[in-house]
Amino acid sequence: MHPLSPVHCVWPAGALLGEGPVWSQRKQALFWVDILGRKLHCYTPRASGVRTWTFEEEISAIAERERDGSLVVALRHRFVIFDLQSERLEPIADAESDRPNNRFNDGKCDARGRFWAGSMDFAGSNSTGALYCLDAEHRCTRHLDGFAITNGPTWSLDGRTLYFTNTATARIFAFDFDPELGTLSNQRLWCKFAPEDGSPDGMTTDAQGRIWIAHWGGGCVTCHTPSGEEVARIEVPASNTTSCAFGGPELKTLYITTASIELDEAQRRDQPFAGGLFEVELDVQGLPADRFAG
């Protein structure tokens, strides 16, 4: 696999913590967030259009809703439905108000329309983060616990393996996943990265079942086979590379989010587009983003 174009910044948004890219096939647009900036962004490539909504608390993981195109959103401790037209928030589940030092960080839907989102310690030091599942009936279930910084998840092509990241330890774990029941078992180490690679962050799966991983502090996105072997690496001109998602009419554009926090003055001069949204055209295809069934 080879890039068909250079990596370039399509939106120099200057996000503090860009994250959570999701391609909407309905709207032919990419949604992404600035978690610490408390902003939801929408980029429409064909019109070169951009739009931003500002929230009163941190906004992290998002997914499009199947029924009407609104969004399910993970805010600091809770899940809500956000109507893009009226800008109305509908609270649907409280997950972590009992953990005031936590916030949600990353997530996405599985093929059955359940929304999975992981939380983390706000400072990224205490292992108080967990993985939650919000189902179509708006029931919220905690499945994993004891992570300092959660990222992902993503799934194998057959939907029977879930990959989940503990960014704080530079490890990605694999779990057996029951698509019918939405349950996890058989946790095992799938991939561990060396310090020079940075820390694994958000990730996505392509149409051949390979896993694409953004590297915080590594300034790159790597591609891995289901066995964990690295088969490609794309350098990104922003060291804090946070997540990636396939989009575009043929799902062959890889969109990459980045962050500007934790950069000193020299790094900011060297990385003028840090916190921006990047894209690169590839000769591989991604998968459509699954939508929330609730």
C-alpha positions in Angstrom: 0.0 0.0 0.0 1.3 3.5 -0.9 0.1 7.0 -0.4 -1.3 8.5 -3.6 -0.7 12.1 -2.3 1.4 13.9 0.3 0.0 14.2 3.8 -1.4 17.8 4.0 -3.4 19.8 6.5 -7.0 20.5 5.2 -8.1 22.4 8.3 -5.5 24.3 10.5 -7.9 24.4 13.4 -5.3 24.6 16.1 -7.1 22.1 18.3 -5.8 21.5 21.8 -6.7 17.9 21.6 -8.1 16.9 18.2 -9.7 13.4 18.3 -12.6 11.1 17.3 -12.8 11.4 13.5 -16.0 9.9 12.0 -16.9 9.9 8.3 -20.6 10.4 7.6 -21.6 8.8 4.3 -25.0 10.5 4.4 -23.5 13.9 4.6 -20.2 13.2 2.9 -18.5 15.0 5.7 -16.1 14.3 8.5 -17.0 15.0 12.1 -14.2 15.3 14.7 -13.7 16.9 18.1 -11.3 19.1 20.1 -11.8 17.4 23.5 -10.2 20.1 25.7 -11.3 22.9 23.4 -14.9 21.6 23.9 -15.7 21.8 20.2 -17.3 19.6 17.6 -16.1 20.2 14.1 -17.5 19.2 10.7 -15.5 19.3 7.5 -17.2 18.9 4.1 -14.5 18.3 1.5 -16.6 18.8 -1.7 -17.6 22.3 -0.5 -14.4 23.0 1.4 -16.9 23.8 4.2 -16.2 23.9 7.9 -18.6 24.3 10.8 -18.0 24.2 14.6 -20.2 23.8 17.6 -19.0 24.7 21.1 -20.0 22.8 24.2 -20.0 23.6 27.9 -17.9 20.5 28.8 -15.4 18.2 27.2 -16.7 16.3 24.2 -14.8 13.2 23.1 -16.3 10.3 21.2 -19.1 10.6 18.7 -21.1 8.5 16.3 -23.9 9.1 13.8 -27.3 7.9 14.8 -29.0 5.5 12.4 -32.5 6.9 12.7 -32.1 10.5 11.9 -28.4 11.5 11.4 -28.1 13.2 14.8 -25.1 12.2 16.9 -24.6 10.2 20.0 -21.9 12.0 22.0 -19.7 11.2 25.0 -19.3 14.3 27.1 -17.2 14.4 30.3 -19.1 11.7 32.2 -22.3 11.1 30.3 -23.9 10.2 27.0 -26.2 12.5 25.1 -27.9 12.8 21.7 -27.0 16.0 19.9 -29.3 17.3 17.2 -27.2 19.2 14.6 -30.0 21.5 13.4 -31.6 22.5 16.7 -28.4 22.1 18.7 -30.5 20.4 21.4 -28.9 18.0 23.8 -30.9 15.0 25.0 -29.3 13.3 28.0 -29.6 9.5 27.8 -27.2 7.9 30.3 -24.8 8.9 33.1 -21.7 6.7 33.2 -19.1 8.2 35.5 -20.4 11.0 37.6 -19.0 9.0 40.5 -15.5 9.4 39.1 -15.1 13.2 39.1 -11.5 13.1 38.1 -12.2 11.1 34.9 -13.4 12.1 31.5 -14.4 10.2 28.3 -11.7 10.0 25.7 -12.4 7.8 22.6 -15.0 5.4 21.2 -17.1 4.1 18.3 -20.0 1.9 17.4 -19.9 -1.8 16.7 -21.7 -3.5 13.7 -24.8 -4.0 15.8 -25.1 -0.3 16.6 -23.8 -0.4 20.2 -21.7 2.6 21.2 -18.4 1.8 23.0 -16.5 4.5 24.7 -13.5 4.5 27.0 -12.8 6.9 29.9 -9.5 8.0 31.5 -8.1 9.9 34.4 -8.0 13.6 33.5 -4.3 13.8 34.3 -3.6 10.5 32.6 -1.8 9.1 35.7 -4.3 7.1 37.7 -5.7 3.8 36.4 -9.3 4.8 36.8 -10.4 4.6 33.2 -12.9 2.0 31.9 -14.7 0.8 28.8 -18.4 1.3 28.6 -21.1 0.0 26.1 -24.2 2.1 25.4 -26.9 -0.1 23.8 -29.9 0.7 21.6 -32.1 0.9 24.8 -29.7 3.4 26.3 -28.5 1.0 28.9 -24.9 1.7 29.9 -22.6 -1.2 30.9 -19.0 -1.1 32.2 -17.0 -4.0 30.6 -13.4 -3.2 31.5 -11.7 -1.2 34.3 -8.3 -0.2 35.5 -6.8 1.8 32.6 -5.0 5.2 32.9 -5.6 6.3 29.3 -8.0 4.4 27.0 -8.2 4.6 23.3 -9.9 2.8 20.5 -11.7 0.5 20.2 -11.8 -1.0 16.7 -12.8 -4.5 15.5 -11.5 -7.2 13.2 -13.0 -7.6 9.8 -15.3 -10.5 11.0 -16.3 -8.5 14.1 -15.1 -11.2 16.5 -12.0 -9.5 17.9 -12.0 -6.2 19.7 -8.8 -4.2 19.9 -8.4 -1.7 22.8 -5.5 0.5 23.7 -3.9 1.5 27.0 -2.0 4.5 25.8 -0.2 5.0 29.1 1.6 1.6 28.8 2.0 1.7 25.0 0.0 -1.6 24.7 -2.9 -2.6 22.6 -4.9 -5.6 23.8 -7.1 -8.0 21.8 -10.3 -9.5 23.2 -12.6 -12.2 21.9 -15.9 -10.4 21.0 -19.3 -11.9 20.8 -21.2 -9.8 18.2 -24.6 -11.1 19.3 -24.2 -10.5 23.0 -21.7 -7.7 23.0 -19.4 -9.3 25.5 -15.6 -9.5 25.9 -13.3 -12.4 26.9 -9.8 -13.8 26.6 -7.8 -10.5 27.0 -4.3 -10.8 25.5 -1.5 -8.5 24.5 -1.7 -7.8 20.7 1.0 -5.2 20.2 3.5 -3.2 22.3 5.4 -0.2 21.0 8.9 1.0 21.7 9.5 4.4 23.3 10.8 5.9 20.0 7.4 5.0 18.4 5.5 7.2 20.8 2.3 5.8 22.3 -0.6 4.2 20.4 -3.7 6.3 20.3 -6.9 6.2 18.2 -7.2 3.5 15.4 -9.4 2.2 12.6 -9.8 -0.9 10.5 -9.6 -1.1 6.7 -11.5 -3.2 4.2 -8.8 -5.9 4.3 -8.8 -6.2 8.1 -5.6 -4.2 8.8 -5.4 -1.9 11.8 -4.3 1.7 11.3 -2.9 3.3 14.5 -2.1 7.0 15.3 1.0 7.5 17.5 0.9 10.2 20.2 4.5 11.6 20.4 5.4 9.6 17.3 4.2 11.8 14.5 2.9 9.0 12.4 0.1 6.5 11.6 1.1 2.8 11.2 -0.7 0.0 9.5 -0.7 -3.5 11.0 -1.8 -7.0 9.9 -4.2 -8.8 12.2 -1.2 -10.6 13.7 0.3 -7.2 14.7 3.0 -6.9 12.1 3.7 -3.4 10.9 3.4 -3.2 7.1 3.2 0.6 6.4 4.0 3.9 8.1 2.8 7.4 7.2 4.7 10.3 8.7 2.6 13.2 9.9 4.0 16.8 10.5 2.5 16.9 14.0 4.1 14.8 16.7 1.0 14.4 18.7 -1.0 12.4 16.2 -4.2 11.3 17.9 -6.6 9.3 15.6 -7.5 8.4 12.1 -10.6 7.4 10.0 -11.2 6.6 6.4 -13.6 8.8 4.4 -14.2 10.3 1.0 -16.6 9.0 -1.7 -14.6 5.7 -2.1 -13.4 5.6 1.6 -9.8 5.9 0.3 -8.9 9.2 2.1 -7.3 8.7 5.5 -8.2 11.6 7.8 -5.8 12.2 10.7 -6.4 14.3 13.8 -3.7 15.9 15.9 -3.1 17.9 19.0 -1.2 21.1 20.0 -1.1 20.5 23.7 2.2 19.5 25.4 4.3 21.2 22.7 6.9 23.8 23.8 7.6 27.0 21.9 10.3 25.4 19.6 8.0 22.5 18.8 5.1 24.9 17.9 7.4 26.7 15.5 8.4 23.5 13.9 4.9 22.1 13.8 2.7 25.1 12.7 -0.2 22.9 11.8 -0.3 20.9 15.1 -3.9 20.6 16.1 -5.0 20.5 12.5 -7.0 18.0 10.5 -4.8 16.2 7.9 -5.6 13.9 5.0 -3.8 11.6 2.7 -5.1 9.6 -0.3 -4.3 5.9 -0.2 -4.6 2.9 -2.5 -6.5 1.0 0.1 -10.2 1.3 1.2 -11.6 1.8 4.6 -14.9 0.5 6.1 -18.1 2.6 6.6 -18.5 3.9 10.1 -21.1 1.9 12.0 -24.1 4.0 13.3 -25.7 4.1 16.7 -28.9 2.0 16.8 -30.5 3.8 19.8 
